[in-house]
Amino acid sequence: MATVVLALVGVVLVGVGLSSPSAPAVPPAAVLAQGQAGPTPSTGEPGTVAPPSSPVAPPAAGPPAAPPTTGPILAASTPVRLSVPTLGVEEDLLALGLNPDGTVAVPPLSQVRIPSWYDQSPTPGALGPAAIYGHIDSAQYGRGVFYDLGAMRSGDQISITRADQTVAVFTVTAVREYKKQAFPTLEVYGNIDHAGLRLITCGGPFDATTGNYLDNIVVYAQLTSSHPA
């Protein structure tokens, strides 16, 4: 299977120059559900997604998602607001898809505090791994919405208000930091038997030579309850 990779988020300003660090592969909806091919990376323009620092191994084709076996499942509904009490985050969510060149669209650096949901991933609360991205920081605009993402711990809660006026409540199950050159694409985006959530940003050491963070931080969470907005 011919598979290409896509990168995301974590744009940072260094000194007086603007650079976009590399980031993990981001498959489209088909990959999230079935392990199929994704679009191509961008060229690393400021405020867009940058290509991986080295090729990321494509995920192996997997079987169709199995019926849920653990936890509640909600009908699909577009997410509109993200609440992460541990991080002091209370922000509206942008629903962004692909740029004309096939890269994942992310908020501009002037909106460094705004997270975005990739609208070709499952909606938060539906079966599968919903993907939400956020900038880490910017010398011009300050700390990004996910600046402290790595401080989250298992048991922390994340709430997402949806367009159908329900609030999906997720509980963090793991926080992982991965080298970008060894990003586990299938582990992060592969088929799961529950309503999952992934919060993703850049992290780890910063390489001033390339203007890139060397790692990615991924918070894994699972839907545990819901209530009216």
Backbone as CSV, one residue per row, in Angstrom:
resi,resn,N_x,N_y,N_z,CA_x,CA_y,CA_z,C_x,C_y,C_z
1,MET,0.851,-1.189,0.000,0.000,0.000,0.000,0.885,1.236,0.000
2,ALA,0.633,2.117,-0.950,1.402,3.354,-0.999,0.833,4.311,0.028
3,THR,1.638,4.656,1.018,1.168,5.513,2.103,2.086,6.704,2.245
4,VAL,1.517,7.888,2.344,2.299,9.080,2.600,1.905,9.637,3.938
5,VAL,2.734,10.506,4.472,2.505,10.996,5.822,2.250,12.485,5.824
6,LEU,1.664,12.939,6.919,1.298,14.329,7.060,1.733,14.791,8.423
7,ALA,2.124,16.062,8.550,2.617,16.543,9.825,1.731,17.634,10.358
8,LEU,2.029,18.101,11.583,1.133,19.008,12.243,1.840,19.963,13.161
9,VAL,1.236,20.963,13.611,1.355,21.785,14.788,2.752,22.007,15.332
10,GLY,2.824,22.848,16.384,4.027,23.073,17.142,4.901,24.138,16.540
11,VAL,4.327,25.193,15.969,5.101,26.239,15.335,5.731,27.121,16.396
12,VAL,7.000,27.508,16.217,7.680,28.316,17.224,8.519,29.381,16.553
13,LEU,8.556,30.565,17.136,9.404,31.647,16.687,10.704,31.602,17.469
14,VAL,11.816,31.710,16.786,13.110,31.673,17.435,13.840,32.960,17.093
15,GLY,14.207,33.748,18.127,14.857,35.022,17.884,13.968,35.891,17.034
16,VAL,14.489,36.353,15.914,13.674,37.173,15.020,13.184,36.360,13.828
17,GLY,13.507,35.081,13.801,13.095,34.254,12.666,11.922,33.379,13.027
18,LEU,11.168,32.990,12.045,10.002,32.122,12.235,10.301,30.784,11.611
19,SER,10.067,29.715,12.376,10.311,28.386,11.826,9.218,27.450,12.267
20,SER,8.988,26.415,11.478,7.966,25.420,11.782,8.629,24.105,12.086
21,PRO,8.539,23.616,13.334,9.168,22.336,13.654,8.447,21.176,13.011
22,SER,9.178,20.105,12.847,8.568,18.907,12.272,7.664,18.249,13.294
23,ALA,6.793,17.382,12.815,5.797,16.786,13.695,5.371,15.442,13.140
24,PRO,4.539,14.692,13.882,4.243,13.324,13.487,3.305,13.216,12.308
25,ALA,3.249,12.034,11.779,2.326,11.766,10.679,0.900,11.891,11.155
26,VAL,0.064,12.497,10.330,-1.355,12.623,10.656,-2.160,12.043,9.519
27,PRO,-2.675,10.835,9.681,-3.486,10.262,8.622,-4.855,10.902,8.556
28,PRO,-5.524,10.842,7.411,-6.881,11.350,7.318,-7.860,10.379,7.944
29,ALA,-9.140,10.658,7.798,-10.162,9.836,8.442,-10.040,8.371,8.048
30,ALA,-9.715,8.117,6.791,-9.617,6.732,6.341,-8.542,5.976,7.100
31,VAL,-7.446,6.646,7.414,-6.379,5.990,8.150,-6.825,5.724,9.576
32,LEU,-7.509,6.699,10.164,-7.943,6.543,11.536,-8.861,5.340,11.677
33,ALA,-9.644,5.062,10.651,-10.595,3.965,10.744,-10.080,2.671,10.140
34,GLN,-9.322,2.783,9.040,-9.014,1.563,8.299,-7.536,1.387,7.974
35,GLY,-6.680,2.337,8.349,-5.262,2.183,8.066,-4.906,2.398,6.604
36,GLN,-5.604,3.322,5.925,-5.341,3.564,4.519,-4.401,4.756,4.346
37,ALA,-4.176,5.142,3.095,-3.178,6.156,2.804,-3.656,7.557,3.132
38,GLY,-2.699,8.456,3.383,-3.012,9.830,3.723,-2.424,10.800,2.720
39,PRO,-2.632,12.113,2.939,-2.143,13.131,2.022,-0.677,13.450,2.248
40,THR,-0.164,14.369,1.453,1.257,14.686,1.502,1.546,15.801,2.496
41,PRO,2.808,15.880,2.992,3.158,16.944,3.930,3.356,18.272,3.234
42,SER,3.413,19.326,4.059,3.652,20.660,3.511,5.139,20.917,3.424
43,THR,5.499,22.101,2.958,6.900,22.478,2.828,7.409,23.225,4.043
44,GLY,6.604,23.330,5.100,7.081,23.973,6.308,6.936,25.476,6.312
45,GLU,5.991,26.026,5.572,5.752,27.462,5.604,5.306,27.886,6.995
46,PRO,5.656,29.103,7.427,5.235,29.560,8.753,3.734,29.472,8.937
47,GLY,3.326,28.897,10.060,1.916,28.805,10.378,1.205,27.622,9.750
48,THR,1.929,26.828,8.987,1.320,25.633,8.412,1.948,24.410,9.059
49,VAL,1.630,23.241,8.558,2.255,22.038,9.068,3.565,21.776,8.366
50,ALA,4.523,21.222,9.078,5.834,20.960,8.516,6.038,19.470,8.330
51,PRO,6.883,19.072,7.372,7.099,17.645,7.145,7.902,17.019,8.268
52,PRO,7.806,15.710,8.442,8.620,15.043,9.453,10.097,15.253,9.180
53,SER,10.915,15.235,10.243,12.343,15.427,10.069,12.971,14.248,9.335
54,SER,12.317,13.108,9.399,12.734,11.952,8.615,11.477,11.156,8.294
55,PRO,11.534,10.287,7.276,10.321,9.556,6.921,9.756,8.774,8.101
56,VAL,8.457,8.792,8.226,7.775,8.026,9.264,7.220,6.761,8.635
57,ALA,7.472,5.636,9.270,7.002,4.372,8.716,5.495,4.378,8.574
58,PRO,4.963,4.013,7.411,3.506,4.011,7.232,2.873,2.919,8.083
59,PRO,1.657,3.144,8.549,0.986,2.102,9.329,0.588,0.930,8.449
60,ALA,0.618,-0.232,9.029,0.137,-1.400,8.305,-1.373,-1.346,8.200
61,ALA,-1.900,-1.890,7.109,-3.347,-1.923,6.952,-3.951,-2.784,8.052
62,GLY,-4.983,-2.286,8.695,-5.601,-3.020,9.788,-7.014,-3.439,9.443
63,PRO,-7.601,-4.268,10.253,-8.976,-4.694,10.014,-9.937,-3.567,10.324
64,PRO,-11.167,-3.640,9.853,-12.160,-2.620,10.204,-12.326,-2.534,11.712
65,ALA,-12.691,-1.345,12.175,-12.882,-1.143,13.608,-13.929,-2.103,14.145
66,ALA,-13.615,-2.722,15.274,-14.546,-3.662,15.896,-15.618,-2.897,16.655
67,PRO,-16.761,-3.531,16.921,-17.775,-2.869,17.748,-17.179,-2.513,19.106
68,PRO,-17.643,-1.434,19.711,-17.073,-1.018,20.992,-17.270,-2.083,22.063
69,THR,-16.242,-2.235,22.879,-16.330,-3.205,23.968,-16.122,-2.551,25.331
70,THR,-15.632,-1.323,25.348,-15.384,-0.660,26.623,-15.874,0.776,26.572
71,GLY,-16.637,1.174,27.579,-17.028,2.568,27.735,-18.186,2.997,26.862
72,PRO,-18.715,4.189,27.141,-19.845,4.727,26.369,-19.413,5.200,24.987
73,ILE,-20.384,5.312,24.101,-20.173,5.820,22.745,-21.289,6.813,22.454
74,LEU,-20.946,7.964,21.871,-21.929,8.973,21.498,-22.076,9.029,19.983
75,ALA,-23.209,9.531,19.543,-23.385,9.792,18.120,-22.441,10.914,17.697
76,ALA,-22.132,10.960,16.421,-21.212,11.984,15.920,-21.807,13.374,16.087
77,SER,-20.972,14.322,16.511,-21.372,15.728,16.622,-20.112,16.579,16.678
78,THR,-20.092,17.653,15.913,-18.907,18.497,15.816,-18.534,19.109,17.167
79,PRO,-17.265,19.022,17.579,-16.835,19.657,18.827,-16.703,21.168,18.654
80,VAL,-17.082,21.925,19.689,-17.036,23.378,19.581,-16.204,24.039,20.684
81,ARG,-15.955,23.341,21.809,-15.187,23.957,22.885,-14.432,22.891,23.673
82,LEU,-13.197,23.249,24.045,-12.320,22.352,24.787,-12.069,22.899,26.180
83,SER,-12.214,22.038,27.190,-11.927,22.415,28.577,-10.949,21.402,29.162
84,VAL,-9.792,21.910,29.611,-8.787,21.065,30.262,-8.408,21.746,31.576
85,PRO,-9.119,21.454,32.666,-8.867,22.156,33.929,-7.423,22.084,34.399
86,THR,-6.768,20.956,34.204,-5.381,20.808,34.633,-4.479,21.860,34.010
87,LEU,-4.769,22.233,32.764,-3.949,23.200,32.036,-4.504,24.614,32.090
88,GLY,-5.671,24.785,32.712,-6.314,26.093,32.694,-6.806,26.481,31.315
89,VAL,-7.144,25.479,30.508,-7.585,25.714,29.121,-9.099,25.729,29.061
90,GLU,-9.655,26.798,28.563,-11.079,26.939,28.254,-11.145,27.700,26.941
91,GLU,-11.175,26.983,25.832,-11.053,27.620,24.520,-12.038,27.024,23.529
92,ASP,-12.532,27.873,22.635,-13.316,27.380,21.513,-12.416,26.558,20.590
93,LEU,-13.013,25.581,19.960,-12.285,24.719,19.034,-12.579,25.119,17.598
94,LEU,-11.548,25.171,16.788,-11.738,25.310,15.359,-11.813,23.925,14.744
95,ALA,-12.721,23.747,13.814,-12.789,22.505,13.040,-12.090,22.769,11.717
96,LEU,-10.917,22.175,11.548,-10.113,22.429,10.360,-9.847,21.130,9.621
97,GLY,-9.782,21.237,8.310,-9.527,20.068,7.484,-8.182,20.153,6.813
98,LEU,-8.185,20.141,5.475,-6.949,20.154,4.715,-6.794,21.463,3.952
99,ASN,-5.543,21.900,3.818,-5.222,23.011,2.937,-5.301,22.544,1.484
100,PRO,-5.324,23.475,0.532,-5.389,23.080,-0.879,-4.253,22.150,-1.301
101,ASP,-3.087,22.251,-0.612,-1.959,21.397,-0.980,-1.995,20.040,-0.286
102,GLY,-3.093,19.764,0.452,-3.232,18.466,1.076,-2.666,18.357,2.469
103,THR,-2.217,19.475,3.037,-1.712,19.461,4.398,-2.825,19.791,5.381
104,VAL,-2.632,19.376,6.635,-3.616,19.679,7.665,-3.570,21.164,7.998
105,ALA,-4.721,21.805,8.001,-4.795,23.221,8.364,-4.739,23.360,9.882
106,VAL,-3.994,24.359,10.365,-3.913,24.655,11.792,-4.150,26.149,11.985
107,PRO,-4.520,26.576,13.191,-4.729,28.006,13.419,-3.458,28.804,13.150
108,PRO,-3.578,30.048,12.729,-2.390,30.880,12.536,-1.712,31.166,13.868
109,LEU,-0.448,31.584,13.827,0.292,31.861,15.054,-0.343,32.974,15.880
110,SER,-1.061,33.875,15.232,-1.753,34.928,15.981,-2.855,34.357,16.864
111,GLN,-3.226,33.090,16.630,-4.210,32.386,17.454,-3.542,31.207,18.159
112,VAL,-2.393,31.478,18.760,-1.580,30.426,19.365,-2.299,29.722,20.510
113,ARG,-3.340,30.366,21.076,-4.095,29.763,22.173,-5.325,28.987,21.706
114,ILE,-5.529,28.892,20.408,-6.714,28.221,19.886,-6.359,26.804,19.434
115,PRO,-7.019,25.786,19.987,-6.806,24.417,19.523,-7.680,24.113,18.313
116,SER,-7.328,23.070,17.602,-8.117,22.700,16.424,-8.377,21.201,16.409
117,TRP,-9.576,20.855,15.993,-9.963,19.462,15.788,-9.816,19.148,14.311
118,TYR,-9.171,18.030,13.994,-9.015,17.605,12.613,-10.316,16.975,12.157
119,ASP,-11.008,17.649,11.250,-12.382,17.265,10.940,-12.510,16.023,10.070
120,GLN,-11.406,15.365,9.767,-11.482,14.064,9.117,-11.172,12.929,10.097
121,SER,-11.032,13.278,11.363,-10.945,12.259,12.409,-12.326,12.103,13.032
122,PRO,-12.547,11.057,13.836,-13.861,10.919,14.486,-14.173,12.144,15.349
123,THR,-15.441,12.428,15.520,-15.808,13.503,16.439,-15.622,13.012,17.868
124,PRO,-15.191,13.861,18.780,-14.977,13.430,20.164,-16.242,12.829,20.776
125,GLY,-16.121,11.630,21.281,-17.255,10.896,21.838,-17.727,9.771,20.945
126,ALA,-17.436,9.860,19.648,-17.768,8.779,18.722,-16.674,7.713,18.781
127,LEU,-16.958,6.555,18.209,-15.995,5.468,18.198,-14.742,5.870,17.420
128,GLY,-13.579,5.676,18.031,-12.317,5.953,17.357,-11.526,7.051,18.038
129,PRO,-10.307,7.319,17.533,-9.434,8.318,18.146,-9.618,9.713,17.549
130,ALA,-10.371,10.565,18.215,-10.498,11.961,17.788,-9.167,12.677,18.013
131,ALA,-8.776,13.525,17.092,-7.469,14.185,17.151,-7.622,15.692,17.301
132,ILE,-7.005,16.234,18.338,-7.013,17.677,18.588,-5.573,18.150,18.717
133,TYR,-5.232,19.215,17.977,-3.871,19.725,17.939,-3.816,21.129,18.536
134,GLY,-2.638,21.482,19.044,-2.457,22.830,19.558,-1.010,23.256,19.441
135,HIS,-0.799,24.549,19.250,0.565,25.085,19.231,1.196,24.962,20.613
136,ILE,2.517,24.875,20.642,3.225,24.836,21.911,3.626,26.235,22.368
137,ASP,4.203,27.046,21.481,4.564,28.404,21.869,4.952,29.227,20.647
138,SER,5.193,30.509,20.916,5.610,31.455,19.892,6.307,32.604,20.591
139,ALA,7.494,32.957,20.126,8.220,34.067,20.739,7.447,35.378,20.611
140,GLN,6.673,35.512,19.542,5.914,36.743,19.334,4.612,36.767,20.113
141,TYR,3.936,35.607,20.187,2.597,35.578,20.775,2.526,34.840,22.115
142,GLY,3.633,34.288,22.572,3.662,33.675,23.892,3.361,32.186,23.890
143,ARG,2.951,31.705,25.051,2.699,30.281,25.220,1.481,29.837,24.422
144,GLY,1.604,28.654,23.825,0.494,28.094,23.087,-0.476,27.381,24.008
145,VAL,-1.594,26.989,23.449,-2.653,26.351,24.230,-2.177,25.053,24.870
146,PHE,-1.231,24.359,24.237,-0.745,23.091,24.771,0.684,23.196,25.298
147,TYR,1.057,24.372,25.775,2.408,24.582,26.289,2.726,23.609,27.424
148,ASP,1.770,23.356,28.303,1.987,22.483,29.462,1.388,21.087,29.275
149,LEU,1.188,20.673,28.044,0.504,19.399,27.802,1.208,18.232,28.492
150,GLY,2.529,18.265,28.514,3.278,17.170,29.110,3.100,17.038,30.612
151,ALA,2.498,18.046,31.256,2.275,17.997,32.705,1.020,17.220,33.072
152,MET,0.212,16.858,32.084,-1.001,16.112,32.392,-0.658,14.712,32.891
153,ARG,-1.569,14.134,33.676,-1.354,12.825,34.273,-2.594,11.952,34.107
154,SER,-2.418,10.660,34.217,-3.551,9.748,34.177,-4.564,10.123,35.251
155,GLY,-5.835,10.113,34.870,-6.912,10.499,35.781,-7.399,11.911,35.583
156,ASP,-6.589,12.773,34.932,-7.059,14.124,34.622,-8.253,14.057,33.676
157,GLN,-9.095,15.068,33.743,-10.282,15.080,32.896,-10.198,16.150,31.808
158,ILE,-10.823,15.829,30.696,-10.928,16.722,29.541,-12.390,16.735,29.132
159,SER,-12.956,17.914,28.972,-14.356,18.016,28.557,-14.443,18.721,27.215
160,ILE,-15.289,18.182,26.356,-15.489,18.779,25.036,-16.967,19.007,24.811
161,THR,-17.330,20.272,24.660,-18.708,20.625,24.336,-18.920,20.451,22.842
162,ARG,-20.045,19.830,22.483,-20.316,19.499,21.105,-21.511,20.276,20.578
163,ALA,-21.648,20.285,19.263,-22.705,21.068,18.625,-24.092,20.579,19.003
164,ASP,-24.224,19.315,19.418,-25.538,18.797,19.805,-25.878,19.105,21.265
165,GLN,-25.081,20.012,21.864,-25.318,20.460,23.248,-25.102,19.349,24.273
166,THR,-24.220,18.427,23.937,-23.748,17.480,24.930,-22.288,17.785,25.238
167,VAL,-21.870,17.444,26.447,-20.475,17.583,26.851,-19.906,16.180,27.026
168,ALA,-18.906,15.853,26.228,-18.223,14.563,26.327,-17.077,14.711,27.319
169,VAL,-17.066,13.867,28.336,-16.049,13.940,29.393,-15.088,12.767,29.227
170,PHE,-13.821,13.091,29.051,-12.778,12.091,28.860,-11.863,12.045,30.075
171,THR,-11.342,10.868,30.354,-10.355,10.684,31.412,-9.034,10.268,30.784
172,VAL,-7.969,10.967,31.164,-6.645,10.675,30.612,-6.189,9.298,31.076
173,THR,-5.710,8.507,30.136,-5.214,7.171,30.443,-3.695,7.072,30.331
174,ALA,-3.081,7.966,29.562,-1.626,7.922,29.408,-1.137,9.233,28.807
175,VAL,0.100,9.588,29.136,0.781,10.728,28.525,2.127,10.221,28.039
176,ARG,2.383,10.390,26.761,3.599,9.841,26.174,4.374,10.914,25.418
177,GLU,5.695,10.753,25.415,6.561,11.616,24.619,7.341,10.729,23.665
178,TYR,7.298,11.073,22.377,7.925,10.248,21.355,8.929,11.069,20.551
179,LYS,10.029,10.440,20.193,10.921,11.045,19.221,10.197,11.119,17.881
180,LYS,10.314,12.252,17.225,9.597,12.403,15.967,10.036,11.375,14.925
181,GLN,11.302,10.987,14.983,11.791,10.033,14.009,11.262,8.623,14.269
182,ALA,10.640,8.430,15.423,10.103,7.107,15.756,8.656,7.233,16.213
183,PHE,7.920,8.145,15.613,6.543,8.376,16.025,5.684,7.151,15.719
184,PRO,4.955,6.608,16.724,4.173,5.379,16.524,2.806,5.665,15.909
185,THR,2.782,5.879,14.622,1.578,6.312,13.925,0.373,5.422,14.207
186,LEU,0.553,4.113,14.106,-0.572,3.209,14.269,-1.066,3.200,15.712
187,GLU,-0.139,3.291,16.669,-0.539,3.313,18.076,-1.395,4.537,18.387
188,VAL,-1.040,5.664,17.802,-1.758,6.906,18.081,-3.075,6.982,17.326
189,TYR,-3.067,6.584,16.051,-4.219,6.800,15.186,-4.958,5.522,14.767
190,GLY,-4.486,4.377,15.218,-5.067,3.126,14.752,-6.424,2.820,15.360
191,ASN,-7.025,1.729,14.886,-8.345,1.316,15.348,-8.361,1.071,16.849
192,ILE,-9.420,1.505,17.514,-9.619,1.247,18.933,-11.071,0.828,19.149
193,ASP,-11.342,0.216,20.306,-12.684,-0.310,20.551,-13.500,0.596,21.465
194,HIS,-13.123,1.890,21.535,-13.817,2.811,22.423,-13.755,4.217,21.828
195,ALA,-14.426,5.149,22.479,-14.361,6.558,22.082,-13.112,7.162,22.705
196,GLY,-12.127,7.415,21.898,-10.843,7.918,22.385,-10.579,9.346,21.968
197,LEU,-9.549,9.912,22.570,-9.152,11.289,22.291,-7.639,11.362,22.325
198,ARG,-7.072,12.137,21.399,-5.645,12.392,21.379,-5.416,13.910,21.349
199,LEU,-4.706,14.415,22.351,-4.238,15.804,22.330,-2.768,15.769,21.968
200,ILE,-2.376,16.547,20.971,-1.039,16.394,20.398,-0.377,17.754,20.196
201,THR,0.899,17.831,20.572,1.705,19.013,20.295,3.160,18.591,20.174
202,CYS,4.041,19.547,19.948,5.473,19.281,19.946,6.023,19.399,21.364
203,GLY,7.240,18.901,21.569,7.844,18.976,22.890,9.252,18.442,22.877
204,GLY,9.775,18.193,24.072,11.124,17.679,24.193,12.172,18.742,23.939
205,PRO,13.410,18.334,23.673,14.488,19.302,23.416,14.197,20.139,22.175
206,PHE,14.691,21.367,22.210,14.524,22.251,21.058,15.853,22.390,20.341
207,ASP,15.855,22.151,19.050,17.051,22.264,18.226,17.076,23.641,17.585
208,ALA,17.916,24.532,18.144,17.963,25.901,17.642,18.510,25.963,16.222
209,THR,19.288,24.966,15.837,19.855,24.953,14.492,18.778,24.797,13.429
210,THR,17.852,23.893,13.684,16.786,23.634,12.713,15.494,24.375,13.046
211,GLY,15.397,24.893,14.271,14.153,25.539,14.689,13.058,24.543,14.970
212,ASN,13.428,23.315,15.328,12.445,22.256,15.545,12.523,21.688,16.954
213,TYR,11.361,21.372,17.537,11.345,20.490,18.688,11.599,19.071,18.182
214,LEU,12.267,18.279,18.997,12.671,16.953,18.552,11.644,15.871,18.860
215,ASP,10.714,16.169,19.764,9.756,15.153,20.199,8.328,15.611,19.947
216,ASN,7.409,14.705,20.190,5.982,15.017,20.225,5.399,14.500,21.521
217,ILE,4.466,15.246,22.070,3.750,14.836,23.273,2.337,14.457,22.864
218,VAL,1.894,13.295,23.319,0.551,12.807,23.013,-0.142,12.441,24.316
219,VAL,-1.300,13.033,24.541,-2.145,12.666,25.666,-3.243,11.749,25.149
220,TYR,-3.353,10.567,25.746,-4.389,9.603,25.403,-5.509,9.705,26.441
221,ALA,-6.752,9.715,25.977,-7.890,9.772,26.897,-9.034,8.938,26.348
222,GLN,-9.943,8.545,27.253,-11.087,7.714,26.891,-12.360,8.337,27.425
223,LEU,-13.424,8.298,26.614,-14.719,8.813,27.053,-15.220,8.016,28.254
224,THR,-15.557,8.736,29.330,-16.053,8.055,30.526,-17.472,8.479,30.906
225,SER,-17.924,9.639,30.410,-19.289,10.068,30.704,-19.656,11.219,29.767
226,SER,-20.934,11.624,29.860,-21.404,12.795,29.110,-22.569,13.390,29.865
227,HIS,-22.853,14.670,29.563,-23.970,15.347,30.207,-24.431,16.507,29.340
228,PRO,-25.610,17.043,29.548,-26.072,18.185,28.762,-25.187,19.408,28.979
229,ALA,-25.020,20.204,27.940,-24.216,21.419,28.048,-24.909,22.461,28.909
